[in-house]
Amino acid sequence: LAEILTILILYHFSNHKCFKHYYLAKVYHNYKKYFPLLPSYNRFVERIREVSFLTALFLQYRLNKFPGNGFIDSTPLAVCTNKRTN
């Protein structure tokens, strides 16, 4: 699962538009030494579902960075009347 997740993350940060072309041209030929048990493209696509949640979670974490500047407003908000505070 870690290898599948790694390949998917590398794809999302690459400039490729088509995953099949990326897998066959880049991963299957250039990264074969890093992934010795690399499955065929069809088997890989079948196993993507197993890590789809982890991929989405990681990408969401990487894309949403807090810029470091934040403001807090301390103005009281009138939500209800005082007779209903209990």
Disulfide bonds with the S-S distance in Angstrom:
none
